Amino acid sequence: FYVAKQAELAMYESGKTSGLSVISGDGLTETVPIYEGHALKHAVQTLNIGGSDLTDHLMKILTERGYSFTTSAEREIVRDIKEKLGYVAKEYEVELEKSCVSSEIEKCYELPDGGPITIGDERFRCAEVMFKPQLYGKELTEEHNLVSMVLESVVACDQGLWKDLLGNIVLSGGNTMFAGIGERLSDELFKITSYKHVIDGFLRQRDDKRMYDDIISLAYDYCGVVGA
């Protein structure tokens, strides 16, 4: 048998040996640059949010509908709701407005006792924490999210690797199984100029505007997100 890091194995599974592994499990999310099968540890970024936190967040926002889930058994019900009905909105604000005027996104979930409950905007508000951690609390800020982590990992590597990293972003881990997460991450990276402050933070000492222009160009031309 062969023992290796999850980030490296996810990259191998995609059929490549270089790229950026985005791993999100039960309690942690990481972005790990991989070059020729080896993780570049100096550029790894970490966010202390995972599937367990999203379950807790869903439990909290379901109380807005009058649903109370408090016991460990009930928490498992909420986890099942998250996994079966949760998704990532392509445009969060647009989806939020639509949910206020339409019941189109509402789904019925049958509880173990046979009773039905209705789940609406909670379906996408739960997973939005990955892109807006401040919604969950935990003294987190909007500036440190899944998209900025990808950018921070990329620009912390040698510029010659940027194309390979942005061109092969591999998602792995149970918390990346939400429908729409890959498309949303791609869309956000295409809007890379919104994260100028992230890039500037790494490139300020290099005093080279061309490097900033280069990463914007690469994001538009080569960004690719695949599931592992």
C-alpha positions, 0 to 999 in steps of 0.5 A: 500500500501507499501512504500519502496526504489527502491533498496529493492523492486528490490531485493524483485522482484528477489525473495530474500531478500539479495543481491546487487541492481544496480540501474541506472535511468535517472540521477544517478547510485547506488549500494546498498547492501541489507541484509534481506530486508534492505539497508546497507546505509554505503556501498552505492556507487554512480555514477553521470551518468544515461540515460540522460547522455548517451543520451547526449553522443550519441548526441555528437558522432553522429556528427562524422557521420555528424548527428546533433541533437540539439533541445529538439525534436531531443534529444527525437529522439536520446533517442529513437535511444539509447533505440531501437538500443543501446547495451553493447559490451561484449568486447569493444575493440574487438567490436570497431575493428570489427566495423572498418572493417565490417558493420555487426553491422550497423542498419538503423533508420527511422526518423519521417520525413521518412528519414533513418540514419545509426547507427554503433559503436555508438550503443555500444559506448553510453552504454560503458560510464557505464564501462568507464566514462572517455569517457563522460568526467565530470572529471570522471576516469576509476577507478570509474565505474559500476564494481568498484562500485559493488566491493566497495559496497561488500568489505565495508560490513561484509565479511560474506555477500560477498557470498550473495551479489556477488551471487545475483546482481539485475539490475533495472532502465531504464538505465540497459535495454541495451542488454548485460549489465548483461553479461558484468558485470558478465564477468568484475567481473570474471576478478576481479584481474584487480580491485585489487587496489579497493579492496586493498583500503578497505582492506589495514588497515586490513592487511589480504591477505586471504580476498583479496583471498576470494573475488576473489574466491567468484567472480569466484564461485558465481557471478550472475547478474539478471535483475529485 
